[in-house]
Amino acid sequence: MLKYVLAGYFWILFILTTCVLFTWISIVYAYHRLFKPNRTSEACHNVAVAWGRTLFALGPAWTHEVRGRENLPPVDGEPYVMVANHSSTADIWALFLVGGQFRWLSKDAMFRIPLVGQAMRWSGYVSVTRGNKQSQYLAIETSRAWLRKGVSMAFFPEGTRSEDGHVKDFKIGAFRLAQEENVMIIPIVLRGTRDMLVKASGFPKKAHLDIEILPPVRAMQDEDSRSFADRIQKLIANRLAQPAGTTETYSLHSREAIY
């Protein structure tokens, strides 16, 4: 019985906050297009962040903790590429808790969701169609353009949600882009989102989200994109296997990753 109550509460909350989001972001978009066109996507992204944080604040018995904020570059510093493990739709809202200006790379299906898709376009998020090489090329080039404007990018390099919670092999696009643009990778470990909202399930659960921001990583000299992606995948997978808050292997892998 409780799971139906939680599910009803969550989806009503989701629909209501999404309607508020769209109303708010429509006003923000119209105002900035008229008076501050260069700040339009930035302002719309800020609204999206507020929406994601509201879902967590009012969500069904959800708690969260963000650790490692000191590993993020200064707000006015160089852009970077965030990469995180992916096991739930809740991962999207979780990264909004990290903060900062960034743009998503997201599958095209997300852009077809009523209201949400339009809000994503106004926020400057990047669409990609799976299996379509032209779409993938355009998505990377759009991401490159954002980085060159000083705006960070966010990727789920597994490409799809993991059904069992284990970190799948990473696709190399985000890592090749980081190498070509000489920007840092910021690895992020997400724990607990799979419990919040299991893939293909409409029933949210009571859960605690732990977001761990690891130290920035650059590719080593002569390291190819495949090896770089595998190294970061191993780093995130090893951290995910450790209880939240442990530090022993964290220090070891941090040194290995940076140097």
Backbone hydrogen bonds, N-H to C=O, Kabsch-Sander energy under -0.5 kcal/mol:
donor,donor_aa,acceptor,acceptor_aa,energy
5,V,1,M,-1.8
6,L,2,L,-2.8
7,A,3,K,-2.3
8,G,4,Y,-2.6
9,Y,5,V,-2.6
10,F,6,L,-2.8
11,W,7,A,-2.6
12,I,8,G,-2.0
13,L,9,Y,-2.5
14,F,10,F,-3.1
15,I,11,W,-2.3
16,L,12,I,-2.6
17,T,13,L,-2.8
18,T,14,F,-2.1
19,C,15,I,-2.1
20,V,16,L,-2.3
21,L,17,T,-2.9
22,F,18,T,-2.6
23,T,19,C,-2.1
24,W,20,V,-2.9
25,I,21,L,-3.5
26,S,22,F,-2.0
27,I,23,T,-1.7
28,V,24,W,-2.4
29,Y,25,I,-2.8
30,A,26,S,-2.4
31,Y,27,I,-2.5
32,H,28,V,-2.4
33,R,29,Y,-2.5
34,L,30,A,-1.5
35,F,31,Y,-2.6
36,K,32,H,-1.3
39,R,36,K,-2.2
40,T,37,P,-1.1
43,A,39,R,-2.5
44,C,40,T,-2.4
45,H,41,S,-2.5
46,N,42,E,-1.8
47,V,43,A,-1.4
48,A,44,C,-2.1
49,V,45,H,-2.5
50,A,46,N,-2.0
51,W,47,V,-2.1
52,G,48,A,-2.5
53,R,49,V,-2.4
54,T,50,A,-2.0
55,L,51,W,-2.1
56,F,52,G,-1.6
57,A,53,R,-2.5
58,L,54,T,-2.5
59,G,55,L,-0.8
61,A,59,G,-1.2
62,W,59,G,-0.6
63,T,207,A,-1.7
65,E,209,L,-1.8
67,R,65,E,-0.5
67,R,211,I,-3.3
71,N,68,G,-2.3
72,L,69,R,-1.9
77,G,74,P,-2.3
81,V,184,M,-2.7
82,M,80,Y,-0.5
82,M,153,M,-3.2
83,V,186,I,-2.1
84,A,155,F,-1.4
85,N,188,I,-1.0
91,D,88,S,-1.7
92,I,89,T,-1.5
93,W,89,T,-0.7
94,A,90,A,-2.3
95,L,91,D,-2.1
96,F,92,I,-0.9
97,L,93,W,-0.6
97,L,94,A,-1.5
98,V,95,L,-1.1
99,G,95,L,-0.7
102,F,100,G,-0.6
103,R,152,S,-1.8
105,L,154,A,-1.6
106,S,104,W,-0.5
106,S,126,V,-3.2
108,D,128,V,-2.0
110,M,107,K,-1.5
111,F,107,K,-0.5
111,F,108,D,-0.9
112,R,109,A,-1.3
113,I,110,M,-1.1
116,V,114,P,-3.0
117,G,113,I,-3.0
119,A,115,L,-2.2
120,M,116,V,-2.2
121,R,117,G,-2.0
122,W,118,Q,-2.5
123,S,119,A,-1.5
124,G,121,R,-1.4
125,Y,120,M,-2.2
126,V,104,W,-3.2
128,V,106,S,-1.7
130,R,128,V,-0.6
132,N,129,T,-1.8
133,K,131,G,-0.7
136,Q,132,N,-2.4
137,Y,133,K,-2.4
138,L,134,Q,-2.5
139,A,135,S,-2.4
140,I,136,Q,-2.1
141,E,137,Y,-2.3
142,T,138,L,-2.4
143,S,139,A,-2.3
144,R,140,I,-2.5
145,A,141,E,-2.0
146,W,142,T,-1.9
147,L,143,S,-2.2
148,R,144,R,-2.2
149,K,145,A,-0.9
149,K,146,W,-0.7
150,G,147,L,-1.6
151,V,146,W,-2.6
152,S,101,Q,-1.0
153,M,80,Y,-2.0
154,A,103,R,-2.4
155,F,82,M,-2.7
159,G,156,F,-2.2
162,S,86,H,-2.8
171,K,157,P,-3.2
176,R,172,I,-2.8
177,L,173,G,-2.3
178,A,174,A,-2.0
179,Q,175,F,-2.1
180,E,176,R,-2.7
181,E,177,L,-2.3
182,N,178,A,-0.6
182,N,179,Q,-0.7
183,V,178,A,-2.2
184,M,79,P,-0.6
185,I,217,V,-3.1
186,I,81,V,-2.8
188,I,83,V,-2.5
189,V,212,E,-2.7
190,L,188,I,-0.6
191,R,189,V,-0.6
191,R,210,D,-2.5
196,M,192,G,-1.3
197,L,193,T,-2.0
201,S,198,V,-2.0
205,K,196,M,-1.5
207,A,61,A,-1.2
209,L,63,T,-3.0
210,D,191,R,-2.6
211,I,65,E,-2.9
211,I,209,L,-0.5
212,E,189,V,-2.5
212,E,210,D,-0.6
213,I,67,R,-2.9
213,I,211,I,-0.6
214,L,187,P,-2.6
214,L,212,E,-0.7
217,V,185,I,-2.7
223,E,220,M,-2.2
228,F,224,D,-2.4
229,A,225,S,-2.7
230,D,226,R,-2.3
231,R,227,S,-2.2
232,I,228,F,-2.1
233,Q,229,A,-2.4
234,K,230,D,-2.3
235,L,231,R,-2.0
236,I,232,I,-2.6
237,A,233,Q,-2.6
238,N,234,K,-2.6
239,R,235,L,-2.0
240,L,236,I,-2.6
241,A,237,A,-1.5
242,Q,239,R,-1.2
246,T,243,P,-1.7
251,S,247,T,-2.1
252,L,248,E,-1.3
253,H,249,T,-2.8
254,S,250,Y,-2.1
255,R,251,S,-2.2
256,E,252,L,-2.1
257,A,253,H,-2.6
258,I,254,S,-2.5
259,Y,255,R,-2.4
